[in-house]
Amino acid sequence: MVLARLFGRKPFLHEGYALYGAAVAAAREPALYLEYSAPDTLAGRFDLVSLHVGLLVSRIRRDSDPAAKDLGQAVFDAMFNDMDLNLREMGVGDLAVGKRVKRMWEAFHGRALACEEALAAPDDEALQAVILRNLFAAEPPEDATAIPRLAQRVRVVAAALAGQPMAALKQGQVEYPAP
């Protein structure tokens, strides 16, 4: 621990991984795939992880706590370190990993901004469009109620995250509501 401080350990390293792990667990809830018709594909899972992490980072970033920037960055770093590791485990070559991670970062960033903007709207029309475009690749699911229910789910998660104290987040503690 002392050596880590001497060599500039990044702030909130462990907490960032804990928060990211909670976001991944929330994104892997079977109900999202079974009851909300989220596609159980590599792309679908990435989109749900991006959604949950994006909502969390957005909540952290909006906090006035001076540590918010570092904590948000720690969650983001944990996500993309994990993405790098997963790509390597899937057999993506070293030379291609960086390019793939960059594309994933761009996709995450675009999705997070679109979701944040859509959440600011008073109705769910923009949020439903974001969900359709990203999670369902513009092909509506067979269940016509899936997208409106997912939009409501996103609002519930965003509200739950907004109500969580920064002190708990800085300890690596976050609770996502059950689907």
Secondary structure, 3 states (H helix, E strand, C coil): CHHHHHCCCCCCHHHHHHHHHHHHHHHCCHHHHHCCCCCCCHHHHHHHHHHHHHHHHHHHHCCCCCCHHHHHHHHHHHHHHHHHHHHHHCCCCHHHHHHHHHHHHHHHHHHHHHHHHHHCCCCCHHHHHHHHHHCCCCCCCCCCCHHHHHHHHHHHHHHHHHCCCHHHHHCCCCCCCCC
